[in-house]
Amino acid sequence: MMLKAVILIGGPQKGTRFRPLSLDVPKPLFPVAGLPMVQHHIEACAAVPDIREVLLLGYFPAQQLQQFVADMIAAYKIRIRYLQEYQALGTAGGIYHFRDQISSGNPDAFFVLNGDVCGDFPLQEMLDFHTSLSTPSLITIMGTEATRQQSTMYGCIVEDKETHQILHYVEKPSTFVSNLINCGVYICSPDIFKRVGEIFNSRQDFYSCDDSEGTETIQLEQDILMPIAGTGQAYVYNNDRWWSQIKTAGSAIYANRHYLQLYHKTKKERLATNGPDKPTIIDDVYIHPTATVDPSALLGPNVSVGKNAVIGAGVRIRESIILGNTTIQEHSCVLYTVVGWNSNVGAWTRLEGTPCDPNPNKPFAKMDNVPLFNLEGKLNPSITILGCNVNVPSEVIVLNSIVLPYKDLPRSYKNEIIL
Ligand SMILES: Nc1nc2c(ncn2[C@@H]2O[C@H](COP(=O)(O)OP(=O)(O)O[C@H]3O[C@H](CO)[C@@H](O)[C@H](O)[C@@H]3O)[C@@H](O)[C@H]2O)c(=O)[nH]1
């Protein structure tokens, strides 16, 4: 069998809730557990022996992805290419536009993965399910359970419990439809192009040079899944492993924790260990080999330290992501915070945020993508984020705040956005 995988990475206008972190690097390249977000997708695809080529599909300028793609080819030894849409074509529009590249070599099927989800993706198991179906599936969706309340933020699937055929699909319904939600991971038969082509052609009548009405975009969810549901050609594969979206910077902290945990199963060598002349490590921590961490520092649980970062004596960090070329000076404390690239945090300073984890008392709860401000116009407590090139002086406290790039903070801050 020969398969391909397409990863939908969007473009500069997407991922706005991820700012200010996506101001400096395309959101799909933001490091989580030491790796750019979509490297986790590529790694999951590379582990499926039948996947021979991975195509990243988006509308970021190609030069922003060039180095990353070269690094990925070197690391995983499979074909990887970036295909650039000339504008946002929608979740199925890009696939249709590049159908020749996807179909070349006659793959039996191809995976499609949303670039902004994370998880312990059971791709091989899903493939086994897809190929074992007695009637061929045009599209198989990975589904997972959500709470009744949260389900309406996702694509909702009603299945035949015995055959797993999809009877009904609604994208982000306004009232409850089903607890079973779309994970944004699919296996498509190449026959899907015919379907998308029909939609494409039916819209040509409306096509004009001014595409302000978005007639050129085709959405996989609304235009393909909704009409296919109930025709016996779409199936759902139930995923009971960890899965989440990465929409906000807060969800990056959550994803960081879970990917670090996953390394126990997949890449143990990426996790830092305790030893003489090494910092003290609590549970799961990733330290880039080029980072310098003082042996008296205490890191963990759930910390990632990027390239060439310098962590001083007596520093305490937990539940945080420290990006490349950042310095944290002695005795500072960093909790539930993302510290952007090339930043400098003085000595005896405290950076602290508030976690936005899923409710542990509710089974199947996902993260809430809490808006920045509440109804009274006050900033909702969230993780603290420092954009790149931020300078925080010594002996201050920055609590539940978002600091935009290139700021020189003069004092302490609490619950503020510092522009
Ligand atoms: N290449 C490309 N990618 C795109 C485009 N539009 C969106 N994407 C990418 O496609 C993914 C989904 O995009 P959204 O449009 O933001 O959808 P969503 O709100 O995340 O909902 C989708 O994902 C949920 C799971 O996370 C699903 O539950 C839901 O049904 C839907 O598929 C993201 O990775 C985004 O970057 C486009 O025009 N071109």
The ligand as an SDF file (V2000), in Angstrom:
LIG
                    3D

 39 42  0  0  0  0  0  0  0  0999 V2000
   -3.8730   25.2260    3.8240 N   0  0  0  0  0  0  0  0  0  0  0  0
   -4.9360   25.7470    4.4200 C   0  0  0  0  0  0  0  0  0  0  0  0
   -5.1900   25.4190    5.6860 N   0  0  0  0  0  0  0  0  0  0  0  0
   -6.2850   25.9400    6.2620 C   0  0  0  0  0  0  0  0  0  0  0  0
   -7.1570   26.8110    5.5870 C   0  0  0  0  0  0  0  0  0  0  0  0
   -8.1670   27.1530    6.4320 N   0  0  0  0  0  0  0  0  0  0  0  0
   -7.9120   26.4980    7.5870 C   0  0  0  0  0  0  0  0  0  0  0  0
   -6.7730   25.7720    7.4980 N   0  0  0  0  0  0  0  0  0  0  0  0
   -6.1530   24.9190    8.5300 C   0  0  0  0  0  0  0  0  0  0  0  0
   -7.0850   23.9010    8.8000 O   0  0  0  0  0  0  0  0  0  0  0  0
   -7.1550   23.6220   10.1910 C   0  0  0  0  0  0  0  0  0  0  0  0
   -8.5960   23.8190   10.7090 C   0  0  0  0  0  0  0  0  0  0  0  0
   -8.9030   25.1300   10.5600 O   0  0  0  0  0  0  0  0  0  0  0  0
  -10.0980   26.0090   11.1060 P   0  0  0  0  0  0  0  0  0  0  0  0
  -10.7810   26.5460    9.9170 O   0  0  0  0  0  0  0  0  0  0  0  0
   -9.5120   26.9720   12.0820 O   0  0  0  0  0  0  0  0  0  0  0  0
  -11.1280   25.0420   11.7990 O   0  0  0  0  0  0  0  0  0  0  0  0
  -11.3400   24.7380   13.3480 P   0  0  0  0  0  0  0  0  0  0  0  0
  -12.1510   25.7940   13.9830 O   0  0  0  0  0  0  0  0  0  0  0  0
  -10.0300   24.3830   13.9550 O   0  0  0  0  0  0  0  0  0  0  0  0
  -12.2410   23.4260   13.2610 O   0  0  0  0  0  0  0  0  0  0  0  0
  -11.7840   22.2980   12.5800 C   0  0  0  0  0  0  0  0  0  0  0  0
  -11.0140   21.4840   13.4460 O   0  0  0  0  0  0  0  0  0  0  0  0
  -11.7130   20.9400   14.5790 C   0  0  0  0  0  0  0  0  0  0  0  0
  -10.7200   20.0850   15.3400 C   0  0  0  0  0  0  0  0  0  0  0  0
   -9.6740   20.8210   15.8160 O   0  0  0  0  0  0  0  0  0  0  0  0
  -12.9190   20.1290   14.1300 C   0  0  0  0  0  0  0  0  0  0  0  0
  -13.6600   19.6630   15.2580 O   0  0  0  0  0  0  0  0  0  0  0  0
  -13.8000   20.9540   13.2260 C   0  0  0  0  0  0  0  0  0  0  0  0
  -14.8190   20.1300   12.7270 O   0  0  0  0  0  0  0  0  0  0  0  0
  -13.0000   21.5320   12.0710 C   0  0  0  0  0  0  0  0  0  0  0  0
  -12.5390   20.5120   11.2370 O   0  0  0  0  0  0  0  0  0  0  0  0
   -6.1300   24.5480   10.8450 C   0  0  0  0  0  0  0  0  0  0  0  0
   -4.9500   23.8040   11.0560 O   0  0  0  0  0  0  0  0  0  0  0  0
   -5.9250   25.6430    9.8340 C   0  0  0  0  0  0  0  0  0  0  0  0
   -4.6040   26.1580    9.9010 O   0  0  0  0  0  0  0  0  0  0  0  0
   -6.8530   27.1640    4.2380 C   0  0  0  0  0  0  0  0  0  0  0  0
   -7.5430   27.9360    3.5720 O   0  0  0  0  0  0  0  0  0  0  0  0
   -5.7490   26.5930    3.6950 N   0  0  0  0  0  0  0  0  0  0  0  0
  1  2  1  0
  2  3  2  0
  2 39  1  0
  3  4  1  0
  4  5  2  0
  4  8  1  0
  5  6  1  0
  5 37  1  0
  6  7  2  0
  7  8  1  0
  8  9  1  0
  9 10  1  0
  9 35  1  0
 10 11  1  0
 11 12  1  0
 11 33  1  0
 12 13  1  0
 13 14  1  0
 14 15  2  0
 14 16  1  0
 14 17  1  0
 17 18  1  0
 18 19  2  0
 18 20  1  0
 18 21  1  0
 21 22  1  0
 22 23  1  0
 22 31  1  0
 23 24  1  0
 24 25  1  0
 24 27  1  0
 25 26  1  0
 27 28  1  0
 27 29  1  0
 29 30  1  0
 29 31  1  0
 31 32  1  0
 33 34  1  0
 33 35  1  0
 35 36  1  0
 37 38  2  0
 37 39  1  0
M  END
$$$$
